[in-house]
C-alpha cells in the first residue's frame, strides 16, 4: 500500500503526533485510562490540531497511509506542545491502549500496532534518505511502502531488526541485569540483536553467555511485540539456568544477579516486553 507524501489534509481515523520516543494524546486521557476504557483513537489528536501543528511550522515530517486510515506527524525537538495535548512515552501508550484481556495475554492492541508502525516509519524517513548503492537522494515509491532511487532504480523497504529478550530462571529466582548502554536505572532481562546465520534460539544462548557467562537450557518462545525504538521486532523467550557463575560483560552490563519476584529491583514499566516476561504475562493464554 502506498505512502502519501506530506498530505495537505488529515482526514484519517487515527492521527499520531510523535516527538522522539513519545506520543501526544488528549490532555487528561492518560490519567483516566483503564482496562475498562483503554486509550483509543478518540484520545488521539484531531484534524484541527494536526493542521495547527503544520501551520505553526513545528512539524519536521508527516505522511499518511490511506488504506490503514492513519497519518503520522513528527514534532520538532524543543517545539511547544499543543495546549489540548499531553506527551506520554510510547511504551506507556502501548500498555494503556490495551483492554484487560489484551494486558493479561500480552496481545498488541490494534491502535498500538498502528502507533508502532507510525513511529517506526517516521524514524526511517528521518534517517534513511540516500541510496546505499549510488548515493542519490531517495524518493517515496508510488505504489509500495518503500524508498526508490531515481538514479539506479534500487528499491529499499522498511527495515525490521529482530531482537531477542529472555528471562532466565534458576529455581524460584530470575536473572536480571542493569545495562550500561541503556540509561534507565532499571534491571531487566538479557536482550540483544540477532546476527546473520543464527536462529533466534542460538541468539538467546549467545547473548546470555556473552553478557553473563552463563549456560542455559530449555529455551521456550513466549511471544513477540513490535518495538519501534527505532525498528526492532522483539521476540520473547524463557530459559532455565544450566551452569556457570555470573561474569558480566563489562562493556554492556553494569550489574547482574539472581532475584526473587517478591524482592525485585527497579524493573521496566508496564508496556515493555521485559515487564511482560518478569511478571509472567507472556504464556498465560
N, C-alpha and C positions, 0 to 999 in steps of 0.2 A: 504494500500500500504506500502511496507516495507521501512525501513530506510537503506541506505547504510552507514555502519560504516566506518569513516575515509577513504574515497575513495582515490585512488592513482592518479587519473586524474580529471580534471574539465571540461569535455566536456558536458556542460549544457548551455541551453539558457539564464538562469538567474544565475548570480554569486553574492551572497550577502556577503559582508565583513562588519562585525559589530565590534564596540568597545563600550562596555557599552550600553548606550541608543542611540548611534549614528550609522549612516551608511556611508560607503565610496562610493563616486561617482567620476567620472572622473573630473579632475580639470577644473573649469570654467563652467561646465554644469549647476550647480545650479543657477548661476548668469544669465545664458542665458535662463533658463526655462520660459515658458509662457503657457497660456491656449491653444495657437495655436500649440505649440510644448512642451508638458509637458515632464518631466523626464520619460524615459522608459528604457528598457533593454539595449539599446545601450549606455546608460550613466553609466551603471554598470561596474565594473572591468572586465577585460578579463581573459582568462585562464592563460596566461603567468604571469600576476600579481599575481593571486592566487597561482600559482606554486612557484613564488619567495617568497611570504609570508611564505609558508610552508617550503621551503628550508632554509630560514633565521631563522627558529625556533621562529617566533613571533606569532604563532597561538596556542591558548590554546585548541581549539576544532573545529572539522569540520565534516560535514555529507552531505548526498545528498538524495533527493527523485527523482528517475529517472522518475517516472510516471508523476510528475509535472514539470519536466525539470528544476530543480534548485538545487544548492548546497549552503551551508552556512558555513562561517568561522567566528570565534570569535578571534579577536586580543588580545594579552596580554595587560593589562593595562601598560601604560608607554612606549610601543614599538613605534618605529618610523612609521610615516605614509608614505606609498609608494609615491615616488615623483610624479607619474602621477595622484594621487588621492587627494581628499579633503574630510574632515569629516563634515557632517551636522547632525543635530538632526533628528531622525527617524520620529518624528511628522511633521517636515518640509518636509521630503520626501513624507509623506502621502498626503500633500497638493499639492506639486509641481508636483506630478505624475498624477494629475487629469486633465482631459480636462475641458473646460469651463462648459460644461453641467454637468459633474460629480461634479464640485465645487458647482454649483448652486443648485443641487439636493442632496448634501451631500451623494453621492454614492462613495463607496470604489472602487478604480481602481484595475484592476487585478494585476498589479505589486506591489502595496502597500499591497494588501491582502497576496500575497506570502511573501513579506518582513516581515509582521506582523507574519506570520506563522514561518518563519525562525528565527526571533528574539525570539519568544516565546519558540520554541523548543531548541534553544541554551541555553536559561536561564534554561529551565527544565533539560537539560542534565548536566548542571553545578551543580544544587542544589539537584536533585533527583537521588541519587546514591545507596542508601541502602534500602533493603526490610523493610517496616514498620512493617511486621509481624514477621520475624525471624532475621533480621539484616544482611543478606548476601548481598554481592555486586551484584547489578543488572546487567543484560546483555540486549542487544538490541534484541527485538523479531525478529524472522527471516522473518515473513510474514506480520506483522502489525506495525503501528506506536505506539509502546508501549515498556515498560520495563518488563522483566520477571525475576523472581527469580529462579536461577538454583537449589536452595535447596528445597524450598517448592512449587514451581510452580505458585506462585501468579503472576498475570498479572496486571500491572498498566498502564492506558492510560494517555495521557497528561491532565493536569488539566485545566479547564476553570472556572474562578471565576466570576460569574456575578456581575456587579456593576451598580448602577443607578446614573443618574445625572439629575437634574431637575432645570428648570428655572421658578421661581415663579414670577408672575406679580401682581401688585396692581394698577389698572388703567393704567396710562402711565409709571409707574415705575417698575423696576425689582429688585429682591433681589440678591445681590452679597455679597460674603464673602471672607475673606482672611484667608487661612488655617495656622495653627501653625505647622502642620506636613509636609507640602509640601513647601520646600524652593524655592519660585519662585518670590515672591513680587507681584504676580497678585491677582486680585479679580476675583472670579469665581462663578460658580453655586454650589449649595449644591449637594454633592455626597457621596456615601458610598456603602459598600458591602451588598449584600443580605444575610439574615440569614436563617437557616433551618426553614421550616414551614411557611414562609411568601411568599405572592405573590410579584411581582415587584411593584404593586401599594401600597401595605402595606408597603413595604420598603421605597418608596418615602415619604409616610406620616410620618413614624417613623423617618427617617433621618432629615427631616425638623423640626420636633418637638424637637428632641434631640439636634440639633445643633443651632437652633434659637428660640425655644419656640413658634413657630407659627403654627396655624392650617390652613390647605389648603383644597381646593376643586377642582372639575373639572380637575382631573388628566388625561392627554392625552398622549398616547405613540406617539413619533415622529420619532424614527429611532434608529439605532444601528451602532456600529463601533467596529471592532476588536481593542483592546487596549493592546498590549503585554508588559505592564510595571509592572509585567512581564507576567501575564496570564489572564487578565480580558477580558470580553466582556461587553462593555459599552452600557447600554440601556438608551436612552434619552427621557425625558418627559417634558411637560409643566404643570403648575398648577396655580391656582388662590388663592390669599390670602383670607382667611375667617375671622380669628380673631386672637387676641393676640398682644403682644408687643415683640419686639426683645429682647431676653435674650440669649446671646451666651453661648455655651458650652466651657468654658474656656480652657479645656484640648485639644480641637480640633480647635477652631476658635479664631483668634486674633481680628477680627473686622468684622462687617456685617452691611449692610444698604440698603436703597432703592435708586436707581439711575435711572435717565432718560437716554435714549440712546444717547442724544445729549450732555451728560456730564458724560461720563463713566470714572471710574478709570482705571489704567492699567489692561488689560484683557489678557487671553491666546492668543497665536499667532494662525494664520490660520493653519489648520491641526488638531486642537484639537476638541474634541466633544463640549467642552464648547463654543468655538468660534462659532461653527455652531448654537448652541442654542441662544447665545446672539445676534448674527447678523441676526437671523431669517431664517437661511438657511434650517434647518430641516422643512419639512412640506410644501415646496414650490411646490412640484410635483402636 
